[in-house]
Amino acid sequence: MKIRISWPAGNVTATLDDTPTATALLAALPLQATAHTWGEEVYFDTGLTPALEPDARQVVEPGTVAFWTEGNTLALPYGPTPISHGDEARLASPCNVLGRIDGDPRALATVRAGDAVHVRPA
């Protein structure tokens, strides 16, 4: 299961795992949202309200596609956030892990707060 995430300065594709939240996201596509940034993380509202999954994590690898259930947002960390210790990618709280960005997640560094973000099947 692949998705494409695009914004005015670029795009990435991501491979999603077979999880309940990933399935719900795919069913909701295409979607458009406004980007927010938090350190080296891009996040945006999806309108979805999935439950926290048993394997949710707060510290993930850069490039992880995560879903922050407390904010109903897709969270895309590509490096440290304001609460990270060192170089880790620490999310605001435990998030459902949906998959991984294909290629270099640092491409997300070109996303600016307020950018229109589009997510669609790839």
Disulfide bonds with the S-S distance in Angstrom:
none
